[in-house]
Amino acid sequence: MGQAHNPTTSQRPNGFLSVLIGIGLVVIAGLGLVYWDERKGTAHVNEQPPATVQSAMPEALPPVEQTDAPTPMADKSVPLVADAPKPAAKPEALVIRRILPIKSPIRYGDWMWDEKGVPAGVLIVTVDLEARVLSVFRDGYEIGAAAVLLGTQEKPTPLGVFPITQKDEHHISNLYNAPMPYMMRLTNDGVSIHGSNVRNGYASHGCIGVPKAFAQKLFARAKLGDRVIITRGKQAGLGAKL
């Protein structure tokens, strides 16, 4: 009988060789793929489509520190606000300290003057249209009083407080061409205190007429701006304010 062949032993070299050939083919194929990718420039590139990138909100900028801007300097040569004119000061009231001792009513043409011992001070003239009497006060002391002529109903003597605005010792009226000695003007339309023939039944065109000798004394002492207060039926006594 002939010797039998063991099939396992006889097929081992052929199987091992097949495995080696298969591994070699895989390696060659892999090297070829890498070589081809590198030549195309696509090696290691992800072929998956890129994921959609959501735009992010921009980061908020840090807050800017605000600094006060420098205040512009004003031109010192030009005032920003004009100074408002100050109102004129109200004249200080005088208190009556003395009344002349006239015992009987003053009649037309009568007058009295006594300034002995009276100090210097503000001069104020008062006229009472009802009593028809003019009084002169200096520093609150009555130094003169006289009966006066006044205007008519058609040309009345005005009420109010009037400063003396003009003085003319030898004034002639340009309206009536009449002498008005020692004229002291009170209004723009010509009402004045002046010397006159003060007699019963006489009247003026609104002016205040006083005896000429009395007018001379008053004219010498009164100044421009001195006040003349004309009232009706308002008589002031000691302690009253003018």
PAMAR-760037 format. One record per residue: residue in one letter; residue number from 1; y, x, z of N, C-alpha, C, O in turn. Coordinates in steps of 0.05 Angstrom, whole numbers, always signed. Each point is the difference from the previous one (the first is absolute). Layout:
<nodes>
{"A" NUM {Y X Z} {Y X Z} {Y X Z} {Y X Z}}
...
</nodes>
This chain:
<nodes>
{"M" 1 {-24 +17 +0} {+24 -17 +0} {+24 +18 +0} {+0 +21 +13}}
{"G" 2 {+20 -30 -27} {+24 +16 +1} {+17 -6 +24} {-3 -20 +14}}
{"Q" 3 {+23 +40 -9} {+17 -3 +25} {+21 -22 -5} {+11 -1 -21}}
{"A" 4 {-7 -17 +39} {+20 -22 -2} {+28 +11 +6} {+3 +17 +18}}
{"H" 5 {+18 -27 -32} {+29 +8 +5} {+12 -19 +21} {-2 -24 -1}}
{"N" 6 {+16 +37 +19} {+15 -16 +20} {+26 -9 -12} {+17 +17 -7}}
{"P" 7 {-11 -43 +2} {+24 -9 -13} {+26 +5 +16} {+21 +4 -12}}
{"T" 8 {-22 -3 +37} {+24 +5 +16} {+10 +28 -4} {+24 +5 -2}}
{"T" 9 {-43 +14 +2} {+7 +28 -2} {+10 +6 -27} {+19 +16 -3}}
{"S" 10 {-31 -28 -18} {+8 +7 -27} {+27 -13 -8} {+12 +11 -19}}
{"Q" 11 {-2 -31 +31} {+26 -14 -8} {+24 +9 +16} {+22 -9 -6}}
{"R" 12 {-24 +26 +27} {+22 +7 +18} {+21 +17 -15} {+23 -6 +4}}
{"P" 13 {-31 +26 -21} {+21 +15 -14} {+16 -17 -18} {+25 +4 -2}}
{"N" 14 {-36 -22 -12} {+15 -17 -19} {+20 -18 +14} {+22 -3 -10}}
{"G" 15 {-29 -9 +32} {+19 -17 +15} {+23 +15 +12} {+23 -10 -1}}
{"F" 16 {-27 +34 +11} {+22 +16 +11} {+20 +8 -21} {+24 +0 +5}}
{"L" 17 {-36 +6 -28} {+18 +8 -22} {+17 -23 -9} {+23 +4 -7}}
{"S" 18 {-34 -27 +7} {+16 -24 -8} {+23 -5 +19} {+22 -7 -8}}
{"V" 19 {-27 +11 +33} {+22 -4 +20} {+22 +20 -4} {+23 -8 +1}}
{"L" 20 {-30 +33 -6} {+20 +20 -4} {+17 -6 -25} {+24 +4 -1}}
{"I" 21 {-38 -13 -20} {+15 -7 -24} {+19 -23 +4} {+22 +1 -9}}
{"G" 22 {-31 -21 +25} {+18 -23 +5} {+25 +8 +16} {+22 -9 -5}}
{"I" 23 {-27 +27 +25} {+23 +9 +16} {+20 +16 -17} {+24 -3 +3}}
{"G" 24 {-35 +19 -21} {+17 +16 -17} {+17 -18 -19} {+24 +6 -4}}
{"L" 25 {-36 -26 -6} {+15 -19 -17} {+23 -14 +15} {+22 -3 -11}}
{"V" 26 {-28 -4 +35} {+21 -14 +16} {+23 +19 +5} {+23 -8 -2}}
{"V" 27 {-29 +33 +9} {+21 +20 +6} {+17 +5 -25} {+24 +1 +1}}
{"I" 28 {-39 +2 -24} {+15 +5 -25} {+18 -24 -7} {+23 +4 -8}}
{"A" 29 {-34 -28 +12} {+17 -24 -6} {+24 -1 +18} {+22 -7 -9}}
{"G" 30 {-25 +14 +35} {+23 -1 +18} {+20 +21 -7} {+24 -6 +0}}
{"L" 31 {-33 +30 -7} {+20 +20 -7} {+14 -7 -26} {+24 +5 -2}}
{"G" 32 {-38 -18 -16} {+13 -8 -25} {+21 -21 +6} {+22 +0 -12}}
{"L" 33 {-28 -19 +30} {+20 -21 +6} {+25 +12 +13} {+22 -8 -7}}
{"V" 34 {-26 +27 +25} {+24 +12 +13} {+16 +15 -20} {+25 -1 +0}}
{"Y" 35 {-39 +16 -18} {+14 +15 -21} {+16 -19 -17} {+23 +6 -7}}
{"W" 36 {-35 -28 -1} {+14 -19 -18} {+24 -13 +14} {+21 -3 -12}}
{"D" 37 {-24 -4 +38} {+23 -12 +15} {+23 +20 +3} {+23 -8 -3}}
{"E" 38 {-30 +33 +8} {+22 +20 +3} {+14 +4 -26} {+24 +4 +0}}
{"R" 39 {-38 -5 -22} {+13 +3 -26} {+18 -23 -6} {+21 +3 -12}}
{"K" 40 {-29 -27 +20} {+17 -23 -5} {+22 -3 +21} {+19 -16 -4}}
{"G" 41 {-20 +31 +26} {+20 -2 +20} {-3 -24 +17} {+19 -9 +13}}
{"T" 42 {-43 -2 -12} {-5 -24 +16} {-18 +5 +24} {-11 -19 +12}}
{"A" 43 {+7 +43 -6} {-18 +6 +22} {+12 -10 +26} {+23 +4 +5}}
{"H" 44 {-39 -16 +12} {+8 -9 +27} {+21 -22 -1} {+13 -5 +20}}
{"V" 45 {-10 -9 -43} {+19 -22 -1} {-14 -25 +6} {-21 -6 -12}}
{"N" 46 {+31 -10 +30} {-12 -26 +7} {+5 -19 -23} {+22 -6 -7}}
{"E" 47 {-44 -4 -4} {+2 -18 -22} {+5 -29 +9} {+5 -17 -17}}
{"Q" 48 {-5 +12 +43} {+6 -27 +10} {+30 -6 -4} {+16 +18 +3}}
{"P" 49 {-10 -43 -11} {+29 -6 -3} {+14 +2 +27} {-10 -8 +21}}
{"P" 50 {+34 +19 -21} {+15 +4 +25} {+6 -27 +13} {+5 -20 -13}}
{"A" 51 {-7 +21 +39} {+6 -24 +15} {+30 -6 -3} {+17 +17 -1}}
{"T" 52 {-12 -43 +1} {+28 -9 -1} {+15 +8 +25} {-9 -6 +22}}
{"V" 53 {+31 +21 -26} {+16 +10 +23} {+22 -20 +5} {+17 -5 -17}}
{"Q" 54 {-17 -6 +41} {+22 -18 +7} {+24 +16 +8} {-1 +19 +15}}
{"S" 55 {+24 -28 -27} {+25 +14 +7} {+7 -5 +29} {+1 -23 +9}}
{"A" 56 {+4 +44 +4} {+8 -3 +29} {+30 -4 +2} {+15 +10 -17}}
{"M" 57 {-7 -24 +37} {+29 -3 +6} {+12 +26 +7} {-12 +15 +15}}
{"P" 58 {+36 -9 -26} {+12 +26 +7} {+7 +0 +29} {+8 -20 +12}}
{"E" 59 {-12 +43 +0} {+7 +3 +28} {+30 -4 +4} {+17 +9 -16}}
{"A" 60 {-11 -24 +37} {+28 -5 +6} {+14 +26 +7} {-10 +17 +15}}
{"L" 61 {+34 -14 -26} {+15 +24 +6} {+10 -1 +28} {+5 -21 +11}}
{"P" 62 {-3 +44 +2} {+10 +0 +28} {+29 -9 +0} {+15 +6 -19}}
{"P" 63 {-7 -21 +39} {+28 -10 +1} {+20 +22 +0} {-4 +21 +13}}
{"V" 64 {+25 -26 -28} {+21 +20 -2} {+19 -3 +24} {+9 -22 +5}}
{"E" 65 {-5 +43 +8} {+18 -1 +23} {+29 -3 -9} {+10 +17 -15}}
{"Q" 66 {+2 -39 +23} {+28 -6 -9} {+19 +13 +20} {-3 -2 +24}}
{"T" 67 {+23 +15 -35} {+21 +12 +16} {+26 -13 -7} {+5 -7 -23}}
{"D" 68 {+12 +4 +43} {+26 -12 -5} {+16 +17 -19} {+3 +25 +4}}
{"A" 69 {+8 -38 -24} {+17 +15 -19} {+26 +7 +14} {+10 -16 +16}}
{"P" 70 {+1 +39 -21} {+26 +7 +13} {+22 -19 -8} {+2 -7 -24}}
{"T" 71 {+13 -2 +43} {+22 -19 -5} {+22 +14 -15} {+9 +22 +8}}
{"P" 72 {+0 -34 -31} {+21 +14 -15} {+25 +1 +16} {+8 -19 +13}}
{"M" 73 {+5 +42 -15} {+25 +4 +14} {+23 -14 -15} {+2 +2 -24}}
{"A" 74 {+14 -17 +39} {+23 -14 -13} {+22 +20 -5} {+4 +19 +14}}
{"D" 75 {+11 -26 -35} {+23 +17 -6} {+21 -5 +21} {+11 -22 +3}}
{"K" 76 {-5 +43 +12} {+19 -3 +22} {+28 -6 -10} {+17 -9 +16}}
{"S" 77 {-11 +14 -41} {+27 -5 -9} {+5 -29 -7} {+23 -8 -4}}
{"V" 78 {-44 -9 +3} {+3 -28 -6} {-11 -17 +23} {-24 +2 +5}}
{"P" 79 {+39 -18 +8} {-10 -16 +22} {-20 -21 -10} {+6 -13 -20}}
{"L" 80 {-28 +10 +34} {-20 -20 -8} {+10 -28 +6} {-4 -19 -16}}
{"V" 81 {+17 +15 +38} {+10 -26 +8} {+29 +3 +8} {+7 +17 +17}}
{"A" 82 {+10 -34 -29} {+28 +2 +7} {+4 -13 +27} {-11 -21 +7}}
{"D" 83 {+28 +34 +9} {+6 -11 +26} {+16 -25 -3} {+20 -1 -14}}
{"A" 84 {-30 -20 +28} {+15 -26 -1} {+25 +2 +16} {+0 +13 +21}}
{"P" 85 {+22 -25 -31} {+25 +1 +16} {-3 -14 +26} {-12 -22 +2}}
{"K" 86 {+22 +34 +19} {-1 -12 +26} {+20 -22 +3} {+23 +3 -9}}
{"P" 87 {-30 -26 +21} {+19 -21 +4} {+23 +8 +18} {-4 +16 +19}}
{"A" 88 {+27 -27 -24} {+23 +7 +16} {-4 -9 +29} {-10 -22 +5}}
{"A" 89 {+18 +38 +13} {-4 -6 +28} {+19 -24 +8} {+23 -1 -9}}
{"K" 90 {-34 -17 +25} {+16 -22 +9} {+21 +9 +20} {-7 +15 +18}}
{"P" 91 {+32 -23 -22} {+21 +9 +19} {-7 -8 +29} {-10 -21 +5}}
{"E" 92 {+16 +40 +12} {-6 -5 +28} {+19 -21 +11} {+24 +1 -4}}
{"A" 93 {-36 -21 +19} {+16 -21 +11} {+17 +10 +24} {-9 +17 +15}}
{"L" 94 {+33 -27 -13} {+17 +7 +22} {+1 -22 +20} {-1 -24 -7}}
{"V" 95 {+2 +31 +32} {+1 -19 +22} {+29 -3 +9} {+14 +20 +4}}
{"I" 96 {-5 -45 -2} {+28 -5 +8} {+4 +7 +29} {-14 -11 +18}}
{"R" 97 {+32 +30 -13} {+4 +10 +27} {+26 -10 +12} {+4 +0 +25}}
{"R" 98 {+15 -9 -42} {+25 -10 +10} {+12 -20 -19} {-2 +3 -24}}
{"I" 99 {+15 -24 +35} {+15 -20 -14} {+29 +2 +9} {+6 +2 +23}}
{"L" 100 {+12 -2 -43} {+28 +1 +8} {+8 -24 +17} {-8 -22 -6}}
{"P" 101 {+24 +27 +27} {+8 -22 +18} {+22 -18 -12} {+23 +2 +8}}
{"I" 102 {-31 -18 -27} {+19 -19 -12} {-4 -27 +13} {-21 -12 -3}}
{"K" 103 {+41 +3 +18} {-4 -23 +17} {+4 -26 -15} {-12 -20 +7}}
{"S" 104 {+30 +20 -27} {+5 -25 -15} {-9 +3 -28} {-2 +23 -10}}
{"P" 105 {-3 -45 -4} {-9 +2 -28} {+21 +14 -17} {+24 -3 +4}}
{"I" 106 {-33 +19 -23} {+18 +14 -18} {+10 -19 -21} {-15 -15 -12}}
{"R" 107 {+41 +15 +9} {+13 -17 -21} {+6 +17 -25} {-1 +24 +0}}
{"Y" 108 {+7 -39 -21} {+6 +14 -25} {+23 +19 +4} {+21 -6 +11}}
{"G" 109 {-26 +30 -20} {+20 +21 +2} {-4 +18 +25} {+12 +21 +2}}
{"D" 110 {-28 -30 +17} {-5 +15 +25} {-22 +21 -4} {-18 -4 -16}}
{"W" 111 {+20 +25 +30} {-21 +21 -1} {+3 +17 +25} {+20 +0 +13}}
{"M" 112 {-41 +15 -7} {-1 +18 +24} {-16 +25 -8} {-20 -1 -14}}
{"W" 113 {+30 +24 +24} {-14 +25 -5} {+2 +18 +24} {+21 +5 +11}}
{"D" 114 {-45 +4 -1} {-1 +18 +23} {-25 +17 -2} {-22 -9 +4}}
{"E" 115 {+26 +35 -10} {-22 +19 -2} {+3 +22 +20} {-13 +21 -3}}
{"K" 116 {+29 -25 +23} {+4 +21 +20} {-27 +5 +15} {-12 -19 +11}}
{"G" 117 {+4 +44 -10} {-25 +7 +15} {-26 -6 -15} {-21 +5 +11}}
{"V" 118 {+23 -17 -34} {-24 -7 -15} {-11 +25 -15} {+15 +13 -14}}
{"P" 119 {-40 -6 +18} {-11 +24 -13} {-3 -4 -31} {+1 -23 -10}}
{"A" 120 {-3 +45 -3} {-6 -1 -29} {-28 -12 -4} {-17 +3 +17}}
{"G" 121 {+14 -15 -40} {-27 -12 -6} {+1 -17 -25} {+20 +0 -15}}
{"V" 122 {-41 -14 +10} {-3 -17 -24} {+20 -23 +3} {+2 -13 +21}}
{"L" 123 {+11 +7 -44} {+19 -22 +0} {-12 -24 -15} {-11 +4 -22}}
{"I" 124 {+12 -27 +34} {-10 -25 -12} {+21 -22 +2} {+13 -3 +21}}
{"V" 125 {-9 -12 -43} {+19 -22 +0} {-16 -26 -2} {-18 -2 -15}}
{"T" 126 {+26 -17 +32} {-13 -27 -1} {+22 -20 -7} {+23 +2 +8}}
{"V" 127 {-31 -23 -23} {+18 -22 -8} {-15 -26 +6} {-22 -4 -11}}
{"D" 128 {+34 -14 +27} {-11 -26 +4} {+16 -20 -15} {+24 -5 +6}}
{"L" 129 {-36 -7 -27} {+16 -18 -17} {+8 -25 +14} {+20 -12 -6}}
{"E" 130 {-36 +3 +26} {+6 -24 +14} {+23 +4 +20} {+19 -16 +1}}
{"A" 131 {-19 +38 +13} {+21 +6 +19} {+24 +12 -14} {+22 +1 +11}}
{"R" 132 {-25 +9 -36} {+21 +13 -16} {+11 +25 +15} {+24 +4 +2}}
{"V" 133 {-43 +11 +9} {+7 +24 +15} {-15 +24 -11} {-24 -2 -5}}
{"L" 134 {+38 +25 +2} {-13 +25 -7} {+1 +18 +24} {+21 +3 +13}}
{"S" 135 {-43 +11 -7} {-2 +19 +23} {-9 +27 -11} {-16 +2 -19}}
{"V" 136 {+26 +19 +32} {-7 +27 -7} {-13 +13 +24} {+11 +1 +22}}
{"F" 137 {-36 +10 -26} {-15 +13 +21} {-4 +29 -8} {-7 +7 -23}}
{"R" 138 {+10 +11 +43} {-7 +28 -3} {-18 +9 +22} {+8 -2 +24}}
{"D" 139 {-31 +11 -31} {-20 +8 +20} {-6 -23 +19} {-7 +5 +23}}
{"G" 140 {+9 -30 -32} {-6 -23 +16} {+24 -11 +16} {-3 -20 +13}}
{"Y" 141 {+25 +34 -15} {+24 -9 +15} {+19 -15 -20} {+6 +11 -21}}
{"E" 142 {+3 -35 +29} {+19 -14 -17} {+27 +13 +3} {+11 +2 +23}}
{"I" 143 {+1 +7 -45} {+25 +14 +2} {+22 -16 -15} {+24 +7 +3}}
{"G" 144 {-31 -27 -18} {+20 -16 -14} {-9 -28 -6} {-24 -5 -4}}
{"A" 145 {+43 -14 +3} {-7 -28 -7} {+25 -12 -12} {+22 +6 +8}}
{"A" 146 {-26 -24 -28} {+22 -13 -13} {-9 -26 -12} {-23 -4 -8}}
{"A" 147 {+42 -16 +6} {-4 -24 -15} {+2 +6 -30} {+16 +18 -8}}
{"V" 148 {-31 -31 -9} {-2 +7 -28} {+4 -24 -18} {-3 -23 +8}}
{"L" 149 {+10 +30 -34} {+0 -20 -21} {-27 +3 -15} {-11 +22 -3}}
{"L" 150 {+1 -45 -6} {-26 +0 -14} {+2 -15 -26} {+21 -10 -7}}
{"G" 151 {-43 +10 -9} {+0 -13 -25} {-1 -30 +2} {-4 -11 +22}}
{"T" 152 {+7 -3 -45} {-1 -29 -1} {-28 -9 -7} {-18 +17 -4}}
{"Q" 153 {+14 -43 +1} {-26 -10 -8} {-7 +8 -29} {-23 +5 -6}}
{"E" 154 {+44 -3 -10} {-5 +9 -28} {-5 +30 -2} {-15 +9 -17}}
{"K" 155 {+28 +6 +35} {-4 +29 +1} {-6 +8 +28} {+16 +11 +14}}
{"P" 156 {-41 -17 -4} {-6 +5 +28} {-5 +30 +6} {-6 +16 -18}}
{"T" 157 {+10 -9 +43} {-6 +26 +9} {-31 +2 +4} {-11 -17 +14}}
{"P" 158 {-2 +36 -25} {-30 +1 +1} {-10 +8 +28} {+13 +14 +15}}
{"L" 159 {-37 -24 -9} {-14 +9 +24} {-18 +24 -6} {-9 +3 -23}}
{"G" 160 {+4 +13 +43} {-18 +23 -4} {+10 +25 +13} {+20 +0 +14}}
{"V" 161 {-34 +22 -20} {+7 +26 +10} {+9 +17 -24} {-16 +2 -19}}
{"F" 162 {+40 +9 +20} {+11 +15 -23} {+10 +27 +9} {+15 +2 +19}}
{"P" 163 {-21 +19 -34} {+12 +26 +6} {+27 +2 -14} {+5 -12 -21}}
{"I" 164 {+13 +27 +33} {+25 +5 -13} {-5 +20 -23} {-9 +22 +4}}
{"T" 165 {+15 -30 -28} {-6 +16 -24} {+25 +13 -13} {-3 +18 -16}}
{"Q" 166 {+27 -26 +24} {+24 +11 -12} {+23 -4 +20} {+2 -20 +14}}
{"K" 167 {+16 +39 -14} {+24 -2 +16} {+24 +7 -17} {+0 +20 -15}}
{"D" 168 {+22 -36 +17} {+24 +5 -16} {+24 -10 +17} {+3 -24 +4}}
{"E" 169 {+13 +42 +4} {+23 -7 +17} {+20 -17 -14} {+13 -17 +13}}
{"H" 170 {-9 +21 -39} {+21 -14 -14} {-12 -15 -24} {+8 +3 -23}}
{"H" 171 {-28 -19 +29} {-14 -14 -21} {+15 -24 -10} {+13 -14 +15}}
{"I" 172 {-15 +9 -42} {+12 -24 -13} {-23 -15 -13} {-16 +12 -15}}
{"S" 173 {+13 -38 +20} {-21 -15 -12} {+3 -2 -30} {+22 -7 -10}}
{"N" 174 {-43 +14 -5} {+2 -1 -29} {-5 -29 -10} {+4 -6 -24}}
{"L" 175 {-13 -12 +42} {-5 -28 -8} {+25 -17 +5} {+7 -17 -16}}
{"Y" 176 {+6 +22 +39} {+22 -17 +8} {+27 +15 +1} {+21 -11 +6}}
{"N" 177 {-22 +37 -13} {+24 +17 +0} {+15 -3 +27} {+24 -2 +1}}
{"A" 178 {-40 +2 +20} {+12 -2 +27} {-6 +25 +16} {-21 +12 -3}}
{"P" 179 {+40 -4 +20} {-5 +24 +17} {-22 -5 +20} {-2 -22 +12}}
{"M" 180 {-15 +41 -8} {-22 -1 +20} {+0 +26 +16} {-17 +17 -3}}
{"P" 181 {+37 -14 +21} {+3 +26 +14} {-24 +5 +18} {-12 -18 +12}}
{"Y" 182 {+5 +44 -10} {-22 +9 +17} {-26 -14 -7} {-15 -10 +17}}
{"M" 183 {+10 +9 -43} {-24 -14 -10} {-25 +15 +7} {-2 +24 -4}}
{"M" 184 {-18 -39 +14} {-27 +11 +5} {-20 -19 -14} {-5 -22 +10}}
{"R" 185 {-6 +31 -33} {-16 -17 -17} {-28 -4 +12} {-12 +18 +11}}
{"L" 186 {+2 -44 -13} {-27 -7 +10} {-19 -7 -22} {-24 +6 +2}}
{"T" 187 {+33 -19 -23} {-18 -9 -22} {+11 +9 -27} {+24 +7 -2}}
{"N" 188 {-42 -7 -18} {+8 +8 -26} {+20 -19 -14} {+15 +8 -17}}
{"D" 189 {-15 -33 +26} {+18 -20 -12} {+27 -1 +14} {+15 -19 -5}}
{"G" 190 {-10 +38 +23} {+28 +2 +10} {+4 -9 +29} {+23 +2 +9}}
{"V" 191 {-42 -14 +4} {+4 -9 +28} {+5 +25 +17} {-15 +19 +0}}
{"S" 192 {+37 -20 +15} {+9 +23 +16} {+13 -9 +26} {+6 -23 +3}}
{"I" 193 {-3 +43 +14} {+18 -3 +24} {+26 +14 -8} {+0 +22 -9}}
{"H" 194 {+22 -36 +14} {+26 +13 -7} {+22 -13 +17} {-3 -22 +11}}
{"G" 195 {+26 +35 -11} {+23 -11 +14} {+11 -24 -14} {+1 -1 -25}}
{"S" 196 {+8 -19 +41} {+9 -25 -12} {+20 -14 +19} {+2 +8 +24}}
{"N" 197 {+12 -27 -35} {+17 -17 +17} {-17 -22 +12} {-4 -21 -13}}
{"V" 198 {-5 +26 +37} {-19 -19 +13} {+17 -22 +13} {+12 +4 +21}}
{"R" 199 {-13 -28 -34} {+14 -23 +11} {-17 -24 -3} {-17 -2 -17}}
{"N" 200 {+23 -18 +34} {-15 -26 -2} {+5 -13 -26} {+23 -2 -10}}
{"G" 201 {-44 -8 -3} {+2 -13 -25} {-4 +18 -24} {-2 -9 -23}}
{"Y" 202 {+1 +36 +28} {-5 +18 -22} {-30 +5 -3} {-16 -4 +19}}
{"A" 203 {+9 +13 -43} {-29 +6 -5} {-1 +22 -21} {+20 +9 -11}}
{"S" 204 {-44 +1 +6} {-4 +22 -19} {-19 -9 -22} {-10 -23 +1}}
{"H" 205 {+4 +40 -19} {-20 -5 -21} {-27 +12 +7} {-14 +10 -17}}
{"G" 206 {+8 -11 +43} {-26 +11 +10} {+4 +25 +17} {-19 +7 +14}}
{"C" 207 {+42 +5 -16} {+5 +24 +16} {+4 -7 +30} {+4 -24 +7}}
{"I" 208 {-4 +45 +9} {+6 -3 +29} {+27 +12 +5} {+3 +25 +0}}
{"G" 209 {+17 -42 +4} {+27 +10 +5} {+6 +4 +29} {-6 -18 +16}}
{"V" 210 {+17 +41 -9} {+7 +6 +28} {+30 +9 +1} {+10 +9 -21}}
{"P" 211 {+3 -11 +44} {+28 +10 +2} {+2 +29 -10} {-18 +16 +4}}
{"K" 212 {+40 -10 -17} {+2 +26 -13} {-1 +23 +19} {-13 +20 -6}}
{"A" 213 {+25 -22 +30} {-1 +22 +20} {-29 +4 +9} {-9 +22 +5}}
{"F" 214 {-6 -44 -2} {-28 +2 +9} {-16 +13 -23} {-17 +17 +6}}
{"A" 215 {+22 -25 -31} {-15 +12 -22} {+5 +30 -2} {-18 +15 -7}}
{"Q" 216 {+42 -7 +13} {+6 +29 +0} {-17 +16 +20} {-10 +21 -7}}
{"K" 217 {+7 -32 +31} {-16 +13 +20} {-30 +1 -8} {-13 +21 +2}}
{"L" 218 {+3 -44 -12} {-28 -1 -8} {-5 +19 -24} {-20 +14 -1}}
{"F" 219 {+39 -14 -18} {-3 +17 -24} {-2 +30 +8} {-15 +15 -12}}
{"A" 220 {+30 -7 +33} {+1 +28 +8} {-26 +8 +13} {-7 +24 +1}}
{"R" 221 {-8 -42 +10} {-24 +7 +15} {-27 -7 -14} {-20 +13 +5}}
{"A" 222 {+21 -32 -23} {-24 -7 -15} {-7 +21 -21} {+18 +12 -12}}
{"K" 223 {-43 -9 +7} {-10 +19 -20} {-16 -16 -21} {-10 -21 +5}}
{"L" 224 {+7 +34 -28} {-18 -12 -20} {-28 -1 +11} {-10 +19 +11}}
{"G" 225 {-3 -42 -15} {-27 -4 +11} {-1 -15 +26} {-21 -10 +8}}
{"D" 226 {+44 +9 +6} {+0 -16 +25} {-6 -29 -6} {+8 -11 -20}}
{"R" 227 {-23 -2 +38} {-10 -27 -5} {+20 -21 +10} {+13 +3 +20}}
{"V" 228 {-11 -24 -36} {+15 -24 +7} {-20 -24 +0} {-12 -6 -20}}
{"I" 229 {+9 -6 +44} {-19 -22 +4} {+15 -26 +1} {+16 -5 +18}}
{"I" 230 {-21 -13 -38} {+14 -25 -2} {-20 -23 +6} {-20 -3 -13}}
{"T" 231 {+27 -12 +34} {-17 -22 +9} {+17 -26 +3} {+24 +1 -3}}
{"R" 232 {-38 -22 +9} {+14 -26 +5} {-10 -11 +27} {-23 -8 +2}}
{"G" 233 {+41 +7 +17} {-6 -11 +26} {-18 +17 +18} {-10 -10 +20}}
{"K" 234 {+6 +35 -27} {-16 +18 +16} {+17 +19 +16} {+11 +19 -11}}
{"Q" 235 {-7 -25 +36} {+16 +17 +18} {-18 +16 +18} {-18 -11 +13}}
{"A" 236 {+23 +37 -11} {-16 +18 +16} {+14 +7 +26} {+25 +5 +0}}
{"G" 237 {-40 -3 +22} {+11 +8 +25} {-10 +27 +9} {-13 +14 -15}}
{"L" 238 {+19 -7 +40} {-8 +26 +10} {-31 +2 -1} {-14 -19 +7}}
{"G" 239 {+5 +43 -14} {-29 +4 -2} {-13 -8 -26} {-23 +7 -5}}
{"A" 240 {+37 -22 -11} {-11 -8 -26} {-1 +24 -19} {+16 +19 +2}}
{"K" 241 {-34 -20 -21} {-2 +21 -20} {+13 -8 -26} {-2 -23 -9}}
{"L" 242 {+16 +42 -3} {+13 -4 -26} {-17 +11 -22} {+8 -2 -23}}
</nodes>
